[in-house]
Amino acid sequence: MPFIAVSLSKAFTQKQAWKAKQAFGRDIALLPGKDESKLMLKLEHTPCMFFRGNALCNGAYVDCRLFGTQPAEAKFAFASAVYQSLTEVFDIQSEDVFLSFSHFGDWGSAGGYKTCDM
């Protein structure tokens, strides 16, 4: 189950949230073995975001957590798609989007637990 937390520096509408859900559901499929049916997505408005000592008025931080590792080329394609989705849905330019990946060898969900060699 991938988990993606998106912190946005500006407020958003419920309509934008649904569009983002659809876009991230499409984007996650760029990673091998991942798809929307397993995706947990959290969108939040974080009004106090700063970058380089200044207020970040129209930006985002994307925290993507994954079970197991992913090839670099798949992460590159995913990151590019996320930048485009945030521009389309929230009018946030890619230079104001920051994205990180965390890979986990242990994961629990749906009442179960799994582990992998990383």
Biopython code that builds the backbone (N, CA, C, O; Angstrom):
import numpy as np
from Bio.PDB.StructureBuilder import StructureBuilder

atoms = [
    (1, "MET", "N", (0.846, -1.183, 0.000)),
    (1, "MET", "CA", (0.000, 0.000, 0.000)),
    (1, "MET", "C", (0.884, 1.236, 0.000)),
    (1, "MET", "O", (1.584, 1.496, 0.979)),
    (2, "PRO", "N", (0.863, 1.982, -1.057)),
    (2, "PRO", "CA", (1.565, 3.266, -0.990)),
    (2, "PRO", "C", (0.753, 4.271, -0.172)),
    (2, "PRO", "O", (-0.478, 4.257, -0.183)),
    (3, "PHE", "N", (1.464, 5.130, 0.525)),
    (3, "PHE", "CA", (0.847, 6.229, 1.263)),
    (3, "PHE", "C", (1.464, 7.515, 0.758)),
    (3, "PHE", "O", (2.686, 7.660, 0.745)),
    (4, "ILE", "N", (0.628, 8.447, 0.343)),
    (4, "ILE", "CA", (1.099, 9.737, -0.137)),
    (4, "ILE", "C", (0.427, 10.825, 0.687)),
    (4, "ILE", "O", (-0.800, 10.912, 0.736)),
    (5, "ALA", "N", (1.240, 11.654, 1.332)),
    (5, "ALA", "CA", (0.748, 12.804, 2.084)),
    (5, "ALA", "C", (1.174, 14.058, 1.334)),
    (5, "ALA", "O", (2.356, 14.261, 1.056)),
    (6, "VAL", "N", (0.203, 14.888, 1.014)),
    (6, "VAL", "CA", (0.467, 16.127, 0.283)),
    (6, "VAL", "C", (0.090, 17.298, 1.181)),
    (6, "VAL", "O", (-1.066, 17.441, 1.577)),
    (7, "SER", "N", (1.073, 18.128, 1.496)),
    (7, "SER", "CA", (0.840, 19.354, 2.267)),
    (7, "SER", "C", (0.841, 20.513, 1.278)),
    (7, "SER", "O", (1.821, 20.736, 0.567)),
    (8, "LEU", "N", (-0.253, 21.239, 1.242)),
    (8, "LEU", "CA", (-0.410, 22.375, 0.332)),
    (8, "LEU", "C", (-0.385, 23.670, 1.127)),
    (8, "LEU", "O", (-0.967, 23.745, 2.210)),
    (9, "SER", "N", (0.278, 24.683, 0.602)),
    (9, "SER", "CA", (0.371, 25.946, 1.333)),
    (9, "SER", "C", (-0.841, 26.842, 1.136)),
    (9, "SER", "O", (-0.915, 27.924, 1.717)),
    (10, "LYS", "N", (-1.783, 26.401, 0.329)),
    (10, "LYS", "CA", (-3.010, 27.182, 0.150)),
    (10, "LYS", "C", (-4.222, 26.272, 0.304)),
    (10, "LYS", "O", (-4.133, 25.059, 0.111)),
    (11, "ALA", "N", (-5.334, 26.865, 0.647)),
    (11, "ALA", "CA", (-6.568, 26.102, 0.832)),
    (11, "ALA", "C", (-7.036, 25.545, -0.512)),
    (11, "ALA", "O", (-6.699, 26.065, -1.575)),
    (12, "PHE", "N", (-7.816, 24.480, -0.430)),
    (12, "PHE", "CA", (-8.335, 23.859, -1.643)),
    (12, "PHE", "C", (-9.779, 23.463, -1.427)),
    (12, "PHE", "O", (-10.249, 23.368, -0.293)),
    (13, "THR", "N", (-10.478, 23.232, -2.526)),
    (13, "THR", "CA", (-11.893, 22.874, -2.473)),
    (13, "THR", "C", (-12.059, 21.357, -2.472)),
    (13, "THR", "O", (-11.120, 20.622, -2.777)),
    (14, "GLN", "N", (-13.242, 20.903, -2.132)),
    (14, "GLN", "CA", (-13.548, 19.471, -2.183)),
    (14, "GLN", "C", (-13.458, 18.970, -3.619)),
    (14, "GLN", "O", (-13.034, 17.839, -3.857)),
    (15, "LYS", "N", (-13.852, 19.798, -4.568)),
    (15, "LYS", "CA", (-13.761, 19.418, -5.989)),
    (15, "LYS", "C", (-12.295, 19.207, -6.387)),
    (15, "LYS", "O", (-11.980, 18.255, -7.100)),
    (16, "GLN", "N", (-11.410, 20.081, -5.934)),
    (16, "GLN", "CA", (-9.986, 19.908, -6.215)),
    (16, "GLN", "C", (-9.448, 18.646, -5.545)),
    (16, "GLN", "O", (-8.615, 17.949, -6.124)),
    (17, "ALA", "N", (-9.912, 18.347, -4.338)),
    (17, "ALA", "CA", (-9.470, 17.142, -3.636)),
    (17, "ALA", "C", (-9.837, 15.895, -4.435)),
    (17, "ALA", "O", (-9.025, 14.976, -4.551)),
    (18, "TRP", "N", (-11.038, 15.851, -4.981)),
    (18, "TRP", "CA", (-11.455, 14.699, -5.782)),
    (18, "TRP", "C", (-10.647, 14.605, -7.071)),
    (18, "TRP", "O", (-10.286, 13.509, -7.498)),
    (19, "LYS", "N", (-10.365, 15.742, -7.690)),
    (19, "LYS", "CA", (-9.535, 15.733, -8.899)),
    (19, "LYS", "C", (-8.126, 15.243, -8.569)),
    (19, "LYS", "O", (-7.527, 14.495, -9.341)),
    (20, "ALA", "N", (-7.607, 15.665, -7.426)),
    (20, "ALA", "CA", (-6.282, 15.218, -6.996)),
    (20, "ALA", "C", (-6.282, 13.718, -6.733)),
    (20, "ALA", "O", (-5.333, 13.023, -7.097)),
    (21, "LYS", "N", (-7.333, 13.221, -6.109)),
    (21, "LYS", "CA", (-7.447, 11.778, -5.847)),
    (21, "LYS", "C", (-7.381, 11.005, -7.152)),
    (21, "LYS", "O", (-6.686, 9.993, -7.244)),
    (22, "GLN", "N", (-8.095, 11.474, -8.154)),
    (22, "GLN", "CA", (-8.075, 10.809, -9.455)),
    (22, "GLN", "C", (-6.692, 10.893, -10.095)),
    (22, "GLN", "O", (-6.197, 9.908, -10.645)),
    (23, "ALA", "N", (-6.072, 12.063, -10.024)),
    (23, "ALA", "CA", (-4.764, 12.255, -10.641)),
    (23, "ALA", "C", (-3.702, 11.393, -9.963)),
    (23, "ALA", "O", (-2.912, 10.741, -10.645)),
    (24, "PHE", "N", (-3.671, 11.382, -8.626)),
    (24, "PHE", "CA", (-2.685, 10.578, -7.920)),
    (24, "PHE", "C", (-2.954, 9.090, -8.102)),
    (24, "PHE", "O", (-2.021, 8.288, -8.113)),
    (25, "GLY", "N", (-4.213, 8.718, -8.244)),
    (25, "GLY", "CA", (-4.552, 7.326, -8.544)),
    (25, "GLY", "C", (-3.983, 6.895, -9.882)),
    (25, "GLY", "O", (-3.523, 5.764, -10.032)),
    (26, "ARG", "N", (-4.013, 7.786, -10.842)),
    (26, "ARG", "CA", (-3.423, 7.525, -12.161)),
    (26, "ARG", "C", (-1.898, 7.523, -12.059)),
    (26, "ARG", "O", (-1.237, 6.645, -12.615)),
    (27, "ASP", "N", (-1.344, 8.502, -11.350)),
    (27, "ASP", "CA", (0.109, 8.650, -11.260)),
    (27, "ASP", "C", (0.780, 7.469, -10.563)),
    (27, "ASP", "O", (1.857, 7.039, -10.976)),
    (28, "ILE", "N", (0.152, 6.941, -9.509)),
    (28, "ILE", "CA", (0.785, 5.872, -8.728)),
    (28, "ILE", "C", (0.990, 4.620, -9.566)),
    (28, "ILE", "O", (1.884, 3.823, -9.281)),
    (29, "ALA", "N", (0.176, 4.439, -10.588)),
    (29, "ALA", "CA", (0.297, 3.262, -11.458)),
    (29, "ALA", "C", (1.590, 3.287, -12.284)),
    (29, "ALA", "O", (1.930, 2.292, -12.924)),
    (30, "LEU", "N", (2.301, 4.394, -12.275)),
    (30, "LEU", "CA", (3.598, 4.460, -12.958)),
    (30, "LEU", "C", (4.681, 3.696, -12.194)),
    (30, "LEU", "O", (5.750, 3.416, -12.735)),
    (31, "LEU", "N", (4.398, 3.362, -10.941)),
    (31, "LEU", "CA", (5.327, 2.580, -10.129)),
    (31, "LEU", "C", (4.935, 1.105, -10.226)),
    (31, "LEU", "O", (3.778, 0.765, -9.978)),
    (32, "PRO", "N", (5.871, 0.222, -10.580)),
    (32, "PRO", "CA", (5.547, -1.203, -10.727)),
    (32, "PRO", "C", (4.879, -1.789, -9.485)),
    (32, "PRO", "O", (5.358, -1.623, -8.364)),
    (33, "GLY", "N", (3.756, -2.480, -9.714)),
    (33, "GLY", "CA", (3.042, -3.143, -8.631)),
    (33, "GLY", "C", (2.143, -2.247, -7.803)),
    (33, "GLY", "O", (1.542, -2.708, -6.833)),
    (34, "LYS", "N", (2.037, -0.975, -8.164)),
    (34, "LYS", "CA", (1.210, -0.037, -7.395)),
    (34, "LYS", "C", (0.022, 0.396, -8.249)),
    (34, "LYS", "O", (0.135, 0.526, -9.468)),
    (35, "ASP", "N", (-1.106, 0.614, -7.602)),
    (35, "ASP", "CA", (-2.273, 1.146, -8.302)),
    (35, "ASP", "C", (-3.208, 1.815, -7.298)),
    (35, "ASP", "O", (-3.016, 1.713, -6.086)),
    (36, "GLU", "N", (-4.216, 2.496, -7.820)),
    (36, "GLU", "CA", (-5.120, 3.276, -6.976)),
    (36, "GLU", "C", (-5.854, 2.419, -5.949)),
    (36, "GLU", "O", (-6.195, 2.909, -4.873)),
    (37, "SER", "N", (-6.101, 1.156, -6.260)),
    (37, "SER", "CA", (-6.864, 0.314, -5.339)),
    (37, "SER", "C", (-6.129, 0.085, -4.015)),
    (37, "SER", "O", (-6.741, -0.327, -3.029)),
    (38, "LYS", "N", (-4.816, 0.352, -3.991)),
    (38, "LYS", "CA", (-4.038, 0.175, -2.773)),
    (38, "LYS", "C", (-3.547, 1.499, -2.196)),
    (38, "LYS", "O", (-2.880, 1.511, -1.161)),
    (39, "LEU", "N", (-3.865, 2.596, -2.843)),
    (39, "LEU", "CA", (-3.336, 3.906, -2.469)),
    (39, "LEU", "C", (-4.094, 4.539, -1.303)),
    (39, "LEU", "O", (-5.324, 4.584, -1.298)),
    (40, "MET", "N", (-3.338, 5.026, -0.315)),
    (40, "MET", "CA", (-3.901, 5.884, 0.725)),
    (40, "MET", "C", (-3.331, 7.277, 0.478)),
    (40, "MET", "O", (-2.114, 7.457, 0.430)),
    (41, "LEU", "N", (-4.208, 8.249, 0.322)),
    (41, "LEU", "CA", (-3.817, 9.616, -0.012)),
    (41, "LEU", "C", (-4.342, 10.561, 1.057)),
    (41, "LEU", "O", (-5.511, 10.507, 1.437)),
    (42, "LYS", "N", (-3.459, 11.423, 1.530)),
    (42, "LYS", "CA", (-3.849, 12.442, 2.517)),
    (42, "LYS", "C", (-3.507, 13.810, 1.934)),
    (42, "LYS", "O", (-2.362, 14.065, 1.560)),
    (43, "LEU", "N", (-4.495, 14.676, 1.859)),
    (43, "LEU", "CA", (-4.303, 16.051, 1.414)),
    (43, "LEU", "C", (-4.553, 16.955, 2.603)),
    (43, "LEU", "O", (-5.555, 16.814, 3.303)),
    (44, "GLU", "N", (-3.636, 17.886, 2.829)),
    (44, "GLU", "CA", (-3.842, 18.804, 3.943)),
    (44, "GLU", "C", (-3.376, 20.202, 3.569)),
    (44, "GLU", "O", (-2.447, 20.383, 2.782)),
    (45, "HIS", "N", (-4.045, 21.178, 4.153)),
    (45, "HIS", "CA", (-3.669, 22.572, 3.985)),
    (45, "HIS", "C", (-2.776, 22.940, 5.151)),
    (45, "HIS", "O", (-3.181, 22.850, 6.310)),
    (46, "THR", "N", (-1.563, 23.354, 4.840)),
    (46, "THR", "CA", (-0.595, 23.778, 5.845)),
    (46, "THR", "C", (-0.284, 25.247, 5.575)),
    (46, "THR", "O", (0.619, 25.547, 4.794)),
    (47, "PRO", "N", (-1.013, 26.170, 6.206)),
    (47, "PRO", "CA", (-0.893, 27.581, 5.834)),
    (47, "PRO", "C", (0.453, 28.223, 6.137)),
    (47, "PRO", "O", (0.773, 29.260, 5.557)),
    (48, "CYS", "N", (1.238, 27.650, 7.014)),
    (48, "CYS", "CA", (2.549, 28.228, 7.340)),
    (48, "CYS", "C", (3.653, 27.359, 6.773)),
    (48, "CYS", "O", (4.217, 26.521, 7.476)),
    (49, "MET", "N", (3.958, 27.557, 5.513)),
    (49, "MET", "CA", (5.072, 26.864, 4.881)),
    (49, "MET", "C", (6.103, 27.921, 4.490)),
    (49, "MET", "O", (5.762, 28.983, 3.969)),
    (50, "PHE", "N", (7.355, 27.608, 4.750)),
    (50, "PHE", "CA", (8.437, 28.530, 4.420)),
    (50, "PHE", "C", (9.486, 27.791, 3.601)),
    (50, "PHE", "O", (9.709, 26.596, 3.792)),
    (51, "PHE", "N", (10.121, 28.508, 2.698)),
    (51, "PHE", "CA", (11.219, 27.969, 1.912)),
    (51, "PHE", "C", (12.216, 29.084, 1.650)),
    (51, "PHE", "O", (11.844, 30.179, 1.228)),
    (52, "ARG", "N", (13.487, 28.795, 1.905)),
    (52, "ARG", "CA", (14.558, 29.783, 1.744)),
    (52, "ARG", "C", (14.312, 31.044, 2.571)),
    (52, "ARG", "O", (14.680, 32.144, 2.159)),
    (53, "GLY", "N", (13.692, 30.879, 3.733)),
    (53, "GLY", "CA", (13.452, 32.002, 4.633)),
    (53, "GLY", "C", (12.231, 32.836, 4.310)),
    (53, "GLY", "O", (11.957, 33.819, 4.999)),
    (54, "ASN", "N", (11.492, 32.466, 3.277)),
    (54, "ASN", "CA", (10.311, 33.226, 2.871)),
    (54, "ASN", "C", (9.068, 32.351, 2.913)),
    (54, "ASN", "O", (9.150, 31.124, 2.854)),
    (55, "ALA", "N", (7.918, 33.003, 3.016)),
    (55, "ALA", "CA", (6.656, 32.273, 2.979)),
    (55, "ALA", "C", (6.496, 31.610, 1.613)),
    (55, "ALA", "O", (6.758, 32.222, 0.578)),
    (56, "LEU", "N", (6.068, 30.368, 1.626)),
    (56, "LEU", "CA", (5.767, 29.642, 0.394)),
    (56, "LEU", "C", (4.256, 29.708, 0.219)),
    (56, "LEU", "O", (3.521, 28.899, 0.786)),
    (57, "CYS", "N", (3.799, 30.674, -0.568)),
    (57, "CYS", "CA", (2.368, 30.961, -0.675)),
    (57, "CYS", "C", (1.622, 30.005, -1.587)),
    (57, "CYS", "O", (0.418, 29.811, -1.422)),
    (58, "ASN", "N", (2.311, 29.406, -2.543)),
    (58, "ASN", "CA", (1.644, 28.519, -3.499)),
    (58, "ASN", "C", (2.571, 27.352, -3.810)),
    (58, "ASN", "O", (3.098, 27.236, -4.917)),
    (59, "GLY", "N", (2.761, 26.493, -2.816)),
    (59, "GLY", "CA", (3.665, 25.372, -2.981)),
    (59, "GLY", "C", (3.115, 24.118, -2.338)),
    (59, "GLY", "O", (2.031, 24.120, -1.754)),
    (60, "ALA", "N", (3.888, 23.037, -2.458)),
    (60, "ALA", "CA", (3.453, 21.756, -1.900)),
    (60, "ALA", "C", (4.658, 20.903, -1.539)),
    (60, "ALA", "O", (5.725, 21.004, -2.145)),
    (61, "TYR", "N", (4.458, 20.063, -0.537)),
    (61, "TYR", "CA", (5.417, 19.030, -0.186)),
    (61, "TYR", "C", (4.701, 17.692, -0.313)),
    (61, "TYR", "O", (3.626, 17.504, 0.256)),
    (62, "VAL", "N", (5.290, 16.771, -1.051)),
    (62, "VAL", "CA", (4.706, 15.457, -1.288)),
    (62, "VAL", "C", (5.600, 14.409, -0.636)),
    (62, "VAL", "O", (6.773, 14.279, -0.986)),
    (63, "ASP", "N", (5.045, 13.667, 0.307)),
    (63, "ASP", "CA", (5.754, 12.611, 1.019)),
    (63, "ASP", "C", (5.189, 11.281, 0.546)),
    (63, "ASP", "O", (4.060, 10.924, 0.885)),
    (64, "CYS", "N", (5.973, 10.546, -0.236)),
    (64, "CYS", "CA", (5.527, 9.275, -0.814)),
    (64, "CYS", "C", (6.219, 8.131, -0.092)),
    (64, "CYS", "O", (7.443, 8.009, -0.138)),
    (65, "ARG", "N", (5.431, 7.290, 0.577)),
    (65, "ARG", "CA", (5.969, 6.165, 1.341)),
    (65, "ARG", "C", (5.560, 4.868, 0.654)),
    (65, "ARG", "O", (4.393, 4.660, 0.322)),
    (66, "LEU", "N", (6.547, 4.004, 0.451)),
    (66, "LEU", "CA", (6.324, 2.792, -0.332)),
    (66, "LEU", "C", (6.849, 1.559, 0.386)),
    (66, "LEU", "O", (7.855, 1.618, 1.092)),
    (67, "PHE", "N", (6.159, 0.447, 0.198)),
    (67, "PHE", "CA", (6.645, -0.851, 0.653)),
    (67, "PHE", "C", (7.596, -1.371, -0.418)),
    (67, "PHE", "O", (7.211, -1.513, -1.579)),
    (68, "GLY", "N", (8.824, -1.652, -0.034)),
    (68, "GLY", "CA", (9.809, -2.136, -0.991)),
    (68, "GLY", "C", (10.427, -0.998, -1.782)),
    (68, "GLY", "O", (10.092, 0.172, -1.596)),
    (69, "THR", "N", (11.328, -1.367, -2.659)),
    (69, "THR", "CA", (12.029, -0.378, -3.470)),
    (69, "THR", "C", (11.389, -0.257, -4.844)),
    (69, "THR", "O", (10.591, -1.101, -5.251)),
    (70, "GLN", "N", (11.750, 0.796, -5.543)),
    (70, "GLN", "CA", (11.255, 1.051, -6.894)),
    (70, "GLN", "C", (12.430, 1.472, -7.769)),
    (70, "GLN", "O", (13.372, 2.094, -7.277)),
    (71, "PRO", "N", (12.387, 1.142, -9.057)),
    (71, "PRO", "CA", (13.462, 1.578, -9.956)),
    (71, "PRO", "C", (13.480, 3.099, -10.088)),
    (71, "PRO", "O", (12.435, 3.749, -10.062)),
    (72, "ALA", "N", (14.674, 3.650, -10.229)),
    (72, "ALA", "CA", (14.825, 5.102, -10.344)),
    (72, "ALA", "C", (14.020, 5.667, -11.500)),
    (72, "ALA", "O", (13.422, 6.734, -11.361)),
    (73, "GLU", "N", (13.986, 4.979, -12.642)),
    (73, "GLU", "CA", (13.251, 5.512, -13.803)),
    (73, "GLU", "C", (11.742, 5.574, -13.543)),
    (73, "GLU", "O", (11.067, 6.465, -14.058)),
    (74, "ALA", "N", (11.213, 4.648, -12.758)),
    (74, "ALA", "CA", (9.788, 4.683, -12.410)),
    (74, "ALA", "C", (9.508, 5.846, -11.462)),
    (74, "ALA", "O", (8.487, 6.522, -11.589)),
    (75, "LYS", "N", (10.415, 6.077, -10.511)),
    (75, "LYS", "CA", (10.234, 7.206, -9.591)),
    (75, "LYS", "C", (10.349, 8.532, -10.341)),
    (75, "LYS", "O", (9.635, 9.484, -10.026)),
    (76, "PHE", "N", (11.227, 8.601, -11.318)),
    (76, "PHE", "CA", (11.343, 9.813, -12.126)),
    (76, "PHE", "C", (10.034, 10.077, -12.877)),
    (76, "PHE", "O", (9.544, 11.206, -12.891)),
    (77, "ALA", "N", (9.473, 9.044, -13.497)),
    (77, "ALA", "CA", (8.201, 9.192, -14.233)),
    (77, "ALA", "C", (7.079, 9.596, -13.281)),
    (77, "ALA", "O", (6.264, 10.459, -13.607)),
    (78, "PHE", "N", (7.039, 8.969, -12.103)),
    (78, "PHE", "CA", (6.019, 9.309, -11.110)),
    (78, "PHE", "C", (6.156, 10.761, -10.671)),
    (78, "PHE", "O", (5.170, 11.497, -10.632)),
    (79, "ALA", "N", (7.384, 11.175, -10.338)),
    (79, "ALA", "CA", (7.610, 12.555, -9.891)),
    (79, "ALA", "C", (7.164, 13.546, -10.959)),
    (79, "ALA", "O", (6.508, 14.539, -10.642)),
    (80, "SER", "N", (7.506, 13.294, -12.209)),
    (80, "SER", "CA", (7.092, 14.181, -13.303)),
    (80, "SER", "C", (5.574, 14.268, -13.404)),
    (80, "SER", "O", (5.020, 15.346, -13.616)),
    (81, "ALA", "N", (4.909, 13.132, -13.252)),
    (81, "ALA", "CA", (3.442, 13.110, -13.310)),
    (81, "ALA", "C", (2.835, 13.871, -12.136)),
    (81, "ALA", "O", (1.843, 14.582, -12.302)),
    (82, "VAL", "N", (3.425, 13.724, -10.951)),
    (82, "VAL", "CA", (2.920, 14.442, -9.773)),
    (82, "VAL", "C", (3.053, 15.945, -9.969)),
    (82, "VAL", "O", (2.126, 16.692, -9.656)),
    (83, "TYR", "N", (4.194, 16.399, -10.483)),
    (83, "TYR", "CA", (4.371, 17.838, -10.744)),
    (83, "TYR", "C", (3.283, 18.336, -11.689)),
    (83, "TYR", "O", (2.690, 19.391, -11.463)),
    (84, "GLN", "N", (3.026, 17.578, -12.738)),
    (84, "GLN", "CA", (2.001, 17.969, -13.705)),
    (84, "GLN", "C", (0.609, 17.968, -13.069)),
    (84, "GLN", "O", (-0.183, 18.879, -13.307)),
    (85, "SER", "N", (0.313, 16.954, -12.266)),
    (85, "SER", "CA", (-0.999, 16.876, -11.611)),
    (85, "SER", "C", (-1.223, 18.052, -10.673)),
    (85, "SER", "O", (-2.313, 18.623, -10.647)),
    (86, "LEU", "N", (-0.200, 18.423, -9.899)),
    (86, "LEU", "CA", (-0.344, 19.547, -8.979)),
    (86, "LEU", "C", (-0.526, 20.869, -9.733)),
    (86, "LEU", "O", (-1.240, 21.760, -9.274)),
    (87, "THR", "N", (0.119, 20.985, -10.879)),
    (87, "THR", "CA", (-0.085, 22.180, -11.705)),
    (87, "THR", "C", (-1.510, 22.216, -12.240)),
    (87, "THR", "O", (-2.166, 23.257, -12.190)),
    (88, "GLU", "N", (-1.994, 21.088, -12.753)),
    (88, "GLU", "CA", (-3.332, 21.031, -13.336)),
    (88, "GLU", "C", (-4.434, 21.229, -12.298)),
    (88, "GLU", "O", (-5.398, 21.952, -12.551)),
    (89, "VAL", "N", (-4.302, 20.605, -11.152)),
    (89, "VAL", "CA", (-5.377, 20.627, -10.149)),
    (89, "VAL", "C", (-5.321, 21.866, -9.264)),
    (89, "VAL", "O", (-6.357, 22.467, -8.980)),
    (90, "PHE", "N", (-4.117, 22.258, -8.822)),
    (90, "PHE", "CA", (-4.001, 23.335, -7.835)),
    (90, "PHE", "C", (-3.272, 24.578, -8.347)),
    (90, "PHE", "O", (-3.110, 25.544, -7.601)),
    (91, "ASP", "N", (-2.835, 24.568, -9.595)),
    (91, "ASP", "CA", (-2.079, 25.672, -10.180)),
    (91, "ASP", "C", (-0.794, 25.963, -9.403)),
    (91, "ASP", "O", (-0.436, 27.120, -9.181)),
    (92, "ILE", "N", (-0.110, 24.893, -8.994)),
    (92, "ILE", "CA", (1.170, 25.003, -8.309)),
    (92, "ILE", "C", (2.257, 24.620, -9.310)),
    (92, "ILE", "O", (2.209, 23.539, -9.899)),
    (93, "GLN", "N", (3.211, 25.483, -9.498)),
    (93, "GLN", "CA", (4.286, 25.248, -10.466)),
    (93, "GLN", "C", (5.297, 24.250, -9.906)),
    (93, "GLN", "O", (5.528, 24.199, -8.698)),
    (94, "SER", "N", (5.893, 23.463, -10.787)),
    (94, "SER", "CA", (6.789, 22.393, -10.352)),
    (94, "SER", "C", (7.976, 22.889, -9.526)),
    (94, "SER", "O", (8.470, 22.161, -8.665)),
    (95, "GLU", "N", (8.440, 24.112, -9.773)),
    (95, "GLU", "CA", (9.569, 24.625, -8.988)),
    (95, "GLU", "C", (9.193, 24.901, -7.529)),
    (95, "GLU", "O", (10.067, 25.141, -6.696)),
    (96, "ASP", "N", (7.904, 24.867, -7.227)),
    (96, "ASP", "CA", (7.429, 25.071, -5.859)),
    (96, "ASP", "C", (6.867, 23.789, -5.236)),
    (96, "ASP", "O", (6.132, 23.834, -4.249)),
    (97, "VAL", "N", (7.229, 22.647, -5.831)),
    (97, "VAL", "CA", (6.809, 21.349, -5.320)),
    (97, "VAL", "C", (8.057, 20.581, -4.889)),
    (97, "VAL", "O", (9.045, 20.517, -5.621)),
    (98, "PHE", "N", (7.998, 20.005, -3.701)),
    (98, "PHE", "CA", (9.102, 19.236, -3.158)),
    (98, "PHE", "C", (8.582, 17.841, -2.859)),
    (98, "PHE", "O", (7.520, 17.690, -2.256)),
    (99, "LEU", "N", (9.316, 16.828, -3.273)),
    (99, "LEU", "CA", (8.842, 15.453, -3.193)),
    (99, "LEU", "C", (9.928, 14.574, -2.585)),
    (99, "LEU", "O", (11.104, 14.701, -2.927)),
    (100, "SER", "N", (9.531, 13.691, -1.692)),
    (100, "SER", "CA", (10.477, 12.724, -1.142)),
    (100, "SER", "C", (9.865, 11.327, -1.206)),
    (100, "SER", "O", (8.647, 11.154, -1.173)),
    (101, "PHE", "N", (10.746, 10.347, -1.298)),
    (101, "PHE", "CA", (10.355, 8.937, -1.261)),
    (101, "PHE", "C", (10.959, 8.307, -0.021)),
    (101, "PHE", "O", (12.114, 8.565, 0.320)),
    (102, "SER", "N", (10.180, 7.487, 0.647)),
    (102, "SER", "CA", (10.682, 6.641, 1.735)),
    (102, "SER", "C", (10.293, 5.217, 1.381)),
    (102, "SER", "O", (9.157, 4.949, 0.988)),
    (103, "HIS", "N", (11.252, 4.304, 1.525)),
    (103, "HIS", "CA", (11.009, 2.897, 1.222)),
    (103, "HIS", "C", (11.070, 2.101, 2.519)),
    (103, "HIS", "O", (11.985, 2.270, 3.325)),
    (104, "PHE", "N", (10.091, 1.236, 2.705)),
    (104, "PHE", "CA", (9.998, 0.454, 3.924)),
    (104, "PHE", "C", (10.039, -1.034, 3.601)),
    (104, "PHE", "O", (9.419, -1.483, 2.637)),
    (105, "GLY", "N", (10.763, -1.788, 4.401)),
    (105, "GLY", "CA", (10.824, -3.234, 4.237)),
    (105, "GLY", "C", (9.777, -3.964, 5.048)),
    (105, "GLY", "O", (9.608, -5.175, 4.906)),
    (106, "ASP", "N", (9.073, -3.237, 5.897)),
    (106, "ASP", "CA", (7.995, -3.791, 6.719)),
    (106, "ASP", "C", (6.759, -2.931, 6.543)),
    (106, "ASP", "O", (6.857, -1.706, 6.469)),
    (107, "TRP", "N", (5.595, -3.565, 6.476)),
    (107, "TRP", "CA", (4.370, -2.805, 6.255)),
    (107, "TRP", "C", (3.202, -3.593, 6.818)),
    (107, "TRP", "O", (3.121, -4.809, 6.641)),
    (108, "GLY", "N", (2.311, -2.907, 7.486)),
    (108, "GLY", "CA", (1.097, -3.543, 7.977)),
    (108, "GLY", "C", (-0.120, -2.842, 7.402)),
    (108, "GLY", "O", (-0.157, -1.613, 7.338)),
    (109, "SER", "N", (-1.120, -3.615, 6.982)),
    (109, "SER", "CA", (-2.381, -3.051, 6.498)),
    (109, "SER", "C", (-3.432, -4.153, 6.448)),
    (109, "SER", "O", (-3.115, -5.341, 6.392)),
    (110, "ALA", "N", (-4.683, -3.730, 6.469)),
    (110, "ALA", "CA", (-5.820, -4.644, 6.347)),
    (110, "ALA", "C", (-5.723, -5.813, 7.331)),
    (110, "ALA", "O", (-6.094, -6.941, 7.008)),
    (111, "GLY", "N", (-5.221, -5.530, 8.529)),
    (111, "GLY", "CA", (-5.136, -6.553, 9.553)),
    (111, "GLY", "C", (-3.961, -7.513, 9.390)),
    (111, "GLY", "O", (-3.854, -8.504, 10.112)),
    (112, "GLY", "N", (-3.086, -7.209, 8.439)),
    (112, "GLY", "CA", (-1.959, -8.113, 8.200)),
    (112, "GLY", "C", (-0.619, -7.386, 8.282)),
    (112, "GLY", "O", (-0.556, -6.186, 8.549)),
    (113, "TYR", "N", (0.421, -8.127, 8.052)),
    (113, "TYR", "CA", (1.783, -7.614, 8.109)),
    (113, "TYR", "C", (2.595, -8.331, 7.043)),
    (113, "TYR", "O", (2.434, -9.531, 6.822)),
    (114, "LYS", "N", (3.475, -7.573, 6.381)),
    (114, "LYS", "CA", (4.365, -8.206, 5.414)),
    (114, "LYS", "C", (5.754, -7.573, 5.525)),
    (114, "LYS", "O", (5.912, -6.447, 5.996)),
    (115, "THR", "N", (6.733, -8.321, 5.084)),
    (115, "THR", "CA", (8.109, -7.870, 5.132)),
    (115, "THR", "C", (8.816, -8.288, 3.845)),
    (115, "THR", "O", (8.412, -9.248, 3.190)),
    (116, "CYS", "N", (9.862, -7.568, 3.493)),
    (116, "CYS", "CA", (10.633, -7.914, 2.301)),
    (116, "CYS", "C", (12.099, -7.607, 2.540)),
    (116, "CYS", "O", (12.435, -6.797, 3.403)),
    (117, "ASP", "N", (12.957, -8.239, 1.792)),
    (117, "ASP", "CA", (14.381, -7.916, 1.845)),
    (117, "ASP", "C", (14.608, -6.733, 0.930)),
    (117, "ASP", "O", (14.234, -6.757, -0.242)),
    (118, "MET", "N", (15.216, -5.709, 1.468)),
    (118, "MET", "CA", (15.460, -4.507, 0.655)),
    (118, "MET", "C", (16.903, -4.431, 0.234)),
    (118, "MET", "O", (17.296, -3.489, -0.455)),
]
sb = StructureBuilder()
sb.init_structure("model")
sb.init_model(0)
sb.init_chain("A")
sb.init_seg("    ")
for serial, (resi, resn, name, xyz) in enumerate(atoms, 1):
    if name == "N":
        sb.init_residue(resn, " ", resi, " ")
    sb.init_atom(name, np.array(xyz, "f"), 0.0, 1.0, " ", f" {name:<3s}", serial, name[0])
structure = sb.get_structure()
